[in-house]
């Protein structure tokens, strides 16, 4: 691209196309049509030899790409715990993208580093976590779990007299990792990446809602990490974290909370009882692109032991200006090069405030209960206690349920996913978008009922 070419017309066109896409989310089918997916072949061309008009490239991206997307940012996508982008967070994301700040070190990027520091302080207050926790903005809960568990590995081995950052795991004292039977695979992946083993864990049975049975915790001694859940991915249920902490901490065990979406219950007064004891844990992982409704990607890691996270993540080199009286974000994340994720989080927190965030979360949970009540009244089986934003629905046997879910996805009014939970195939409804209204729920219920009853 010619550096003398004016940017304004191209960016104005991009803005207009993006706004047009967003405006159409409420009326288009949630899933792309087969014709739209087939239209992706327009991208399958040879690498050009010569430059081309950037406006033409943008046109192709919109004309062929936009129709083939799933309307995840719209009001009736319930397939995963995915929040649509609040308008202010998308706008902040666009502005931060124009700033193009590599937010690793304070001195070269003071604006975004400082905004991130403020956002972290606000998050700790909102989620009622210890105010002196360290924190980091990462890609999602998978990497947030990895950061927290890296800090946990550092912490429990340091207590045993072992420097894992310097010496590695070769010859290190053995670490016992305790997990529930319904551990999320992102935690298992993090354990594998960190050399602690995906399968080398002590598994604790769960109850009928997927909650870890604290009465089945093993005796603990030596370096130990207990991985708990705030918000089971299928049922939304919470492990008894307060009880687990009381059993684990006397032996020096580290308690980690995987709270990808459930941690946000602490921000809502009516749901806070689910989060009892959360603040007693040692580390917490969550996503802002779920219930805070900021653009992808944005995960959050919080660690009580500031030094443990920094020891696991900090970086230094001769050419890096690391000396600063302010926090260097890269001291707490795996990446040195990283976008300014904290900007849109700050924008969401500032624009919604505590009351707005609580209202959004509580409204989504009420909508999940609305789904359960209406689908139950229509004769379908609700498999879980709807305590948060997750609803599991059975339409009969596994084959009938799978056919029904496919029919619902093909019909296009809404998009719900399939899962297998405690041996039973189910449709999973996850309500987590700021844009979802009660009317969207009712319209989706009607489509679900019609799709289910239209099958043999």
C-alpha positions as CSV (number, residue, x, y, z in Angstrom):
1,X,0.0,0.0,0.0
2,X,1.3,3.4,-0.9
3,X,2.0,5.3,2.4
4,X,0.7,8.5,0.8
5,X,-2.7,6.9,0.0
6,X,-5.4,8.6,2.1
7,X,-6.8,6.3,4.9
8,X,-10.0,8.1,5.6
9,X,-12.1,6.7,2.7
10,X,-11.1,3.1,3.4
11,X,-11.7,3.4,7.1
12,X,-15.0,5.1,6.6
13,X,-16.0,2.3,4.2
14,X,-14.9,-0.3,6.8
15,X,-16.9,1.5,9.5
16,X,-20.1,1.7,7.3
17,X,-19.8,-2.0,6.4
18,X,-19.3,-3.0,10.0
19,X,-22.3,-1.0,11.2
20,X,-24.4,-2.4,8.4
21,X,-23.4,-5.9,9.5
22,X,-24.3,-5.2,13.2
23,X,-27.6,-3.7,12.2
24,X,-28.6,-6.9,10.4
25,X,-27.8,-9.3,13.2
26,X,-31.3,-9.3,14.7
27,X,-33.0,-10.2,11.4
28,X,-30.7,-12.6,9.6
29,X,-30.5,-16.4,10.3
30,X,-28.1,-17.1,13.1
31,X,-26.2,-19.7,11.1
32,X,-24.9,-18.9,7.6
33,X,-26.8,-20.4,4.7
34,X,-25.2,-23.2,2.6
35,X,-25.0,-20.7,-0.3
36,X,-23.0,-18.3,1.9
37,X,-20.6,-21.0,2.9
38,X,-20.1,-22.0,-0.7
39,X,-19.4,-18.4,-1.5
40,X,-16.2,-18.6,0.5
41,X,-14.6,-20.1,-2.6
42,X,-14.2,-16.4,-3.7
43,X,-11.2,-16.2,-1.4
44,X,-9.6,-19.3,-2.9
45,X,-7.4,-17.5,-5.5
46,X,-3.7,-17.4,-6.3
47,X,-1.5,-15.1,-4.4
48,X,-1.5,-11.8,-6.4
49,X,1.7,-10.8,-8.1
50,X,1.0,-7.1,-7.9
51,X,-0.8,-4.7,-5.5
52,X,-4.5,-4.2,-5.8
53,X,-7.0,-1.6,-4.6
54,X,-7.4,-1.9,-0.8
55,X,-11.1,-0.9,-1.2
56,X,-11.6,-3.9,-3.5
57,X,-10.0,-6.2,-0.9
58,X,-12.4,-4.8,1.8
59,X,-15.4,-5.2,-0.5
60,X,-14.5,-8.9,-1.1
61,X,-14.0,-9.5,2.6
62,X,-17.5,-8.1,3.3
63,X,-19.4,-9.5,0.3
64,X,-18.1,-13.0,0.7
65,X,-17.0,-13.2,4.3
66,X,-19.9,-11.4,6.2
67,X,-22.7,-13.7,5.0
68,X,-20.7,-16.8,5.9
69,X,-20.3,-15.8,9.6
70,X,-22.4,-17.1,12.4
71,X,-24.3,-14.3,14.2
72,X,-22.5,-14.9,17.5
73,X,-22.7,-11.2,18.3
74,X,-26.5,-11.2,17.8
75,X,-29.3,-11.7,20.4
76,X,-30.1,-15.3,19.7
77,X,-26.9,-17.2,19.7
78,X,-27.0,-19.6,22.6
79,X,-24.5,-22.3,21.5
80,X,-21.6,-21.3,23.7
81,X,-21.1,-18.9,26.6
82,X,-20.4,-16.0,24.2
83,X,-21.3,-12.4,24.8
84,X,-22.0,-10.0,22.0
85,X,-19.8,-6.9,22.0
86,X,-21.4,-4.0,23.8
87,X,-21.4,-1.0,21.5
88,X,-19.0,1.0,23.7
89,X,-16.5,-2.0,23.9
90,X,-16.5,-2.4,20.1
91,X,-15.9,1.3,19.7
92,X,-13.1,1.2,22.2
93,X,-11.6,-1.8,20.5
94,X,-11.6,0.1,17.2
95,X,-9.9,3.1,18.8
96,X,-7.4,1.0,20.5
97,X,-6.7,-0.8,17.2
98,X,-6.0,2.6,15.7
99,X,-3.6,3.4,18.5
100,X,-1.8,0.0,17.7
101,X,0.0,-0.1,21.1
102,X,2.1,-3.1,21.9
103,X,1.1,-3.1,25.5
104,X,3.9,-4.9,27.2
105,X,5.9,-2.2,28.9
106,X,4.7,1.0,30.6
107,X,7.4,3.4,29.3
108,X,6.7,3.0,25.6
109,X,2.9,2.5,26.0
110,X,1.9,4.5,29.1
111,X,-1.7,5.2,28.0
112,X,-2.8,1.6,27.5
113,X,-0.7,0.2,30.4
114,X,-2.2,2.7,32.8
115,X,-5.8,2.1,31.6
116,X,-5.2,-1.6,32.0
117,X,-4.0,-1.0,35.6
118,X,-7.1,0.9,36.4
119,X,-9.3,-1.8,34.9
120,X,-7.6,-4.5,36.9
121,X,-8.3,-2.5,40.1
122,X,-11.9,-2.1,39.2
123,X,-12.3,-5.8,38.3
124,X,-10.9,-6.9,41.7
125,X,-13.4,-4.6,43.4
126,X,-16.3,-5.8,41.2
127,X,-15.6,-9.5,41.6
128,X,-14.9,-9.1,45.3
129,X,-11.4,-10.5,45.2
130,X,-8.5,-9.4,47.3
131,X,-7.4,-5.9,46.3
132,X,-3.7,-6.7,46.3
133,X,-4.0,-9.6,43.7
134,X,-1.8,-9.6,40.6
135,X,-3.7,-9.8,37.3
136,X,-3.2,-10.1,33.6
137,X,-5.1,-9.7,30.4
138,X,-4.7,-12.7,28.1
139,X,-6.5,-14.3,25.2
140,X,-9.1,-16.3,27.1
141,X,-9.7,-18.7,30.0
142,X,-7.4,-21.3,28.5
143,X,-4.4,-19.0,28.8
144,X,-5.8,-17.5,32.1
145,X,-5.9,-21.0,33.6
146,X,-2.3,-21.6,32.3
147,X,-1.1,-18.3,33.9
148,X,-2.7,-19.1,37.2
149,X,-1.5,-22.7,37.3
150,X,2.0,-21.6,36.3
151,X,1.9,-19.3,39.4
152,X,0.5,-22.2,41.4
153,X,3.3,-24.5,40.3
154,X,5.8,-21.8,41.3
155,X,4.1,-21.2,44.6
156,X,3.9,-24.8,45.9
157,X,7.4,-25.7,44.7
158,X,8.9,-22.6,46.2
159,X,7.4,-23.7,49.6
160,X,9.1,-27.0,49.0
161,X,12.5,-25.3,48.4
162,X,12.5,-25.7,44.6
163,X,13.1,-22.9,42.0
164,X,11.0,-24.2,39.1
165,X,11.7,-21.2,36.8
166,X,15.5,-21.7,37.2
167,X,15.7,-25.5,37.5
168,X,12.6,-26.7,35.6
169,X,10.6,-29.8,36.6
170,X,13.5,-32.3,36.2
171,X,14.2,-33.6,39.7
172,X,11.5,-31.3,41.3
173,X,9.3,-32.5,44.2
174,X,6.2,-34.2,42.9
175,X,3.1,-32.0,42.7
176,X,-0.3,-33.6,43.4
177,X,-3.1,-32.0,41.3
178,X,-6.7,-32.6,42.5
179,X,-9.6,-32.0,40.0
180,X,-13.3,-32.7,39.8
181,X,-14.6,-35.4,37.4
182,X,-16.1,-32.6,35.3
183,X,-13.0,-30.5,34.9
184,X,-13.1,-28.3,31.9
185,X,-10.7,-29.4,29.1
186,X,-9.0,-25.9,29.1
187,X,-7.7,-26.7,32.6
188,X,-6.5,-30.1,31.5
189,X,-4.7,-28.5,28.6
190,X,-3.0,-26.0,30.8
191,X,-1.8,-28.8,33.1
192,X,-0.4,-30.6,30.1
193,X,1.4,-27.5,28.7
194,X,2.9,-26.8,32.1
195,X,4.3,-30.4,32.4
196,X,2.1,-31.4,35.3
197,X,0.1,-33.9,33.1
198,X,-3.4,-34.0,31.7
199,X,-4.0,-37.4,33.2
200,X,-1.7,-37.4,36.1
201,X,-4.4,-36.0,38.4
202,X,-6.4,-37.2,41.4
203,X,-10.0,-37.1,40.2
204,X,-12.8,-36.3,42.7
205,X,-16.4,-37.5,42.0
206,X,-19.1,-34.9,41.5
207,X,-22.8,-34.8,42.4
208,X,-25.8,-34.8,40.2
209,X,-25.2,-31.2,39.1
210,X,-21.5,-31.6,38.4
211,X,-20.2,-30.1,41.7
212,X,-17.1,-31.5,43.2
213,X,-17.8,-33.7,46.3
214,X,-15.7,-32.0,49.0
215,X,-16.3,-35.0,51.3
216,X,-14.3,-37.1,48.8
217,X,-11.2,-34.9,48.7
218,X,-8.1,-36.9,49.3
219,X,-5.7,-36.3,52.2
220,X,-3.3,-33.6,51.2
221,X,0.4,-33.2,52.0
222,X,3.4,-31.8,50.1
223,X,3.0,-29.6,47.0
224,X,-0.6,-29.8,46.0
225,X,-2.9,-27.8,43.7
226,X,-6.7,-28.2,43.8
227,X,-8.6,-27.1,40.7
228,X,-12.2,-26.0,41.3
229,X,-15.0,-24.7,39.1
230,X,-17.2,-21.7,39.4
231,X,-19.8,-22.4,36.8
232,X,-19.9,-25.9,35.3
233,X,-19.8,-25.6,31.6
234,X,-23.0,-27.6,31.2
235,X,-25.1,-26.9,34.3
236,X,-23.6,-23.6,35.6
237,X,-23.2,-25.2,39.1
238,X,-20.5,-24.1,41.5
239,X,-18.1,-26.4,43.4
240,X,-18.3,-25.8,47.2
241,X,-15.2,-23.6,47.1
242,X,-15.4,-22.3,50.6
243,X,-15.5,-25.8,52.0
244,X,-12.7,-26.9,49.7
245,X,-10.5,-24.0,50.8
246,X,-11.0,-24.8,54.4
247,X,-9.9,-28.4,53.8
248,X,-7.0,-27.6,51.5
249,X,-5.3,-24.6,53.0
250,X,-4.1,-26.1,56.3
251,X,-1.8,-28.4,54.4
252,X,-0.5,-25.6,52.3
253,X,-2.4,-26.6,49.1
254,X,-3.1,-24.0,46.4
255,X,-6.8,-23.6,45.4
256,X,-7.4,-22.5,41.9
257,X,-10.8,-21.4,40.5
258,X,-11.7,-21.9,36.9
259,X,-14.5,-19.3,36.6
260,X,-14.6,-18.6,32.9
261,X,-18.2,-17.3,33.2
262,X,-19.3,-18.2,36.7
263,X,-16.9,-15.8,38.4
264,X,-19.2,-13.0,37.2
265,X,-21.8,-14.2,39.6
266,X,-19.9,-12.3,42.3
267,X,-20.8,-9.1,40.6
268,X,-24.6,-9.7,40.9
269,X,-26.2,-9.4,44.4
270,X,-28.9,-12.0,43.7
271,X,-26.3,-14.6,42.6
272,X,-23.5,-13.9,45.1
273,X,-24.5,-16.8,47.3
274,X,-23.3,-19.1,44.5
275,X,-19.9,-17.5,44.8
276,X,-19.5,-18.1,48.5
277,X,-15.8,-18.5,49.5
278,X,-14.4,-17.5,46.1
279,X,-12.2,-14.9,47.7
280,X,-10.6,-17.5,49.9
281,X,-8.9,-19.2,46.9
282,X,-5.4,-18.5,45.6
283,X,-6.0,-17.9,41.9
284,X,-8.9,-17.3,39.5
285,X,-9.4,-17.5,35.7
286,X,-12.2,-15.9,33.8
287,X,-13.2,-14.3,30.5
288,X,-14.3,-10.8,29.7
289,X,-15.5,-11.8,26.2
290,X,-18.1,-13.9,27.9
291,X,-20.3,-12.0,30.4
292,X,-18.7,-8.6,30.3
293,X,-19.5,-8.6,26.5
294,X,-16.2,-7.2,25.2
295,X,-14.9,-8.3,21.7
296,X,-12.8,-11.4,21.3
297,X,-10.3,-12.1,22.6
298,X,-10.0,-11.2,26.3
299,X,-9.3,-13.5,29.2
300,X,-8.4,-12.5,32.8
301,X,-6.1,-14.2,35.3
302,X,-5.9,-13.1,39.0
303,X,-3.4,-14.5,41.5
304,X,-3.2,-13.7,45.2
305,X,0.5,-14.2,45.4
306,X,1.8,-11.3,43.3
307,X,5.4,-12.7,43.3
308,X,4.4,-16.1,42.1
309,X,2.7,-14.9,39.0
310,X,5.5,-12.4,38.2
311,X,8.2,-15.1,38.8
312,X,6.4,-17.4,36.3
313,X,5.8,-14.7,33.6
314,X,8.3,-11.8,33.8
315,X,10.7,-11.1,31.0
316,X,13.9,-9.0,30.8
317,X,16.4,-8.2,28.1
318,X,19.1,-5.6,27.5
319,X,17.1,-3.7,24.9
320,X,13.8,-3.6,26.9
321,X,12.9,-0.5,28.9
322,X,11.6,-2.5,31.9
323,X,12.5,0.0,34.6
324,X,9.3,1.8,35.6
325,X,7.5,3.0,38.7
326,X,4.3,1.6,37.1
327,X,3.2,-1.9,36.3
328,X,4.7,-3.5,33.2
329,X,1.9,-5.7,31.8
330,X,4.3,-8.2,30.2
331,X,5.6,-9.1,33.7
332,X,2.3,-11.0,34.3
333,X,1.5,-12.5,30.9
334,X,3.0,-15.2,28.6
335,X,3.3,-12.6,25.8
336,X,5.6,-9.7,25.4
337,X,3.9,-8.5,22.2
338,X,0.2,-8.1,23.0
339,X,-2.7,-5.9,22.1
340,X,-4.3,-3.5,24.5
341,X,-7.2,-5.7,25.7
342,X,-7.7,-3.7,28.9
343,X,-9.0,-0.7,26.9
344,X,-12.4,-2.3,26.0
345,X,-12.7,-3.8,29.5
346,X,-12.2,-0.4,31.1
347,X,-14.8,1.0,28.7
348,X,-17.3,-1.7,29.7
349,X,-16.7,-1.2,33.4
350,X,-16.9,2.6,33.2
351,X,-20.0,2.7,31.0
352,X,-22.0,0.1,32.8
353,X,-20.9,0.6,36.4
354,X,-21.6,-2.0,39.1
355,X,-25.4,-1.6,38.7
356,X,-25.3,-2.1,34.9
357,X,-23.1,-5.2,35.1
358,X,-25.3,-6.7,37.8
359,X,-28.5,-6.0,35.8
360,X,-27.0,-7.6,32.7
361,X,-25.9,-10.8,34.4
362,X,-29.2,-11.1,36.4
363,X,-31.3,-10.5,33.3
364,X,-29.5,-13.3,31.4
365,X,-30.0,-15.7,34.3
366,X,-33.7,-14.8,34.4
367,X,-33.9,-15.4,30.7
368,X,-32.3,-18.9,31.2
369,X,-35.0,-19.6,33.7
370,X,-37.6,-18.4,31.2
371,X,-36.2,-20.8,28.6
372,X,-36.4,-23.7,31.1
373,X,-39.9,-22.9,32.3
374,X,-41.3,-22.5,28.7
375,X,-39.6,-25.6,27.3
376,X,-40.5,-27.6,30.3
377,X,-44.1,-26.5,30.0
378,X,-44.0,-27.6,26.3
379,X,-43.2,-31.2,27.5
380,X,-39.4,-31.3,27.1
381,X,-37.1,-32.5,29.9
382,X,-34.9,-30.0,31.7
383,X,-31.9,-31.9,33.0
384,X,-30.2,-29.4,35.3
385,X,-31.1,-27.1,38.1
386,X,-31.0,-23.7,36.4
387,X,-28.9,-21.8,38.9
388,X,-27.1,-19.5,36.5
389,X,-27.3,-19.0,32.7
390,X,-27.1,-22.7,31.5
391,X,-30.1,-24.8,30.5
392,X,-29.8,-28.5,29.4
393,X,-32.8,-29.8,27.4
394,X,-33.6,-33.4,26.3
395,X,-36.0,-34.1,23.5
396,X,-36.1,-37.9,24.1
397,X,-33.3,-40.4,23.3
398,X,-29.9,-39.4,22.1
399,X,-30.8,-39.7,18.4
400,X,-34.0,-37.7,18.6
401,X,-32.2,-35.0,20.6
402,X,-29.4,-34.7,18.1
403,X,-31.8,-34.5,15.2
404,X,-33.8,-31.8,17.0
405,X,-30.7,-29.7,17.6
406,X,-29.7,-30.0,14.0
407,X,-33.2,-28.9,12.9
408,X,-33.1,-25.9,15.2
409,X,-29.7,-24.8,13.9
410,X,-30.9,-25.3,10.3
411,X,-34.1,-23.3,10.9
412,X,-32.1,-20.3,11.8
413,X,-34.1,-18.4,14.4
414,X,-31.5,-19.3,17.1
415,X,-28.4,-21.5,17.5
416,X,-28.1,-23.9,20.4
417,X,-25.4,-26.6,20.7
418,X,-25.2,-30.2,21.6
419,X,-23.5,-31.8,24.6
420,X,-23.4,-35.1,26.5
421,X,-23.7,-34.6,30.2
422,X,-23.5,-37.4,32.7
423,X,-24.3,-39.9,30.0
424,X,-27.2,-38.1,28.5
425,X,-27.3,-36.2,25.2
426,X,-28.8,-32.8,25.5
427,X,-29.2,-29.4,23.9
428,X,-27.3,-26.7,25.8
429,X,-28.6,-23.2,26.0
430,X,-26.2,-20.5,27.2
431,X,-27.6,-17.0,27.7
432,X,-24.8,-14.4,28.0
433,X,-25.4,-11.6,25.5
434,X,-26.3,-8.0,26.5
435,X,-28.5,-7.9,23.4
436,X,-30.8,-10.8,24.2
437,X,-34.4,-9.7,25.1
438,X,-37.3,-11.6,26.6
439,X,-38.8,-11.4,23.1
440,X,-35.8,-13.1,21.7
441,X,-36.2,-15.9,24.2
442,X,-39.9,-16.3,23.4
443,X,-39.2,-16.3,19.6
444,X,-36.5,-18.9,20.1
445,X,-38.7,-21.1,22.3
446,X,-41.4,-21.0,19.6
447,X,-38.8,-22.1,16.9
448,X,-37.4,-24.8,19.2
449,X,-40.9,-26.2,19.9
450,X,-41.9,-26.1,16.3
451,X,-38.6,-27.8,15.2
452,X,-38.9,-30.5,17.8
453,X,-42.6,-31.3,17.1
454,X,-42.0,-31.3,13.3
455,X,-39.7,-34.3,13.6
456,X,-40.9,-38.0,13.6
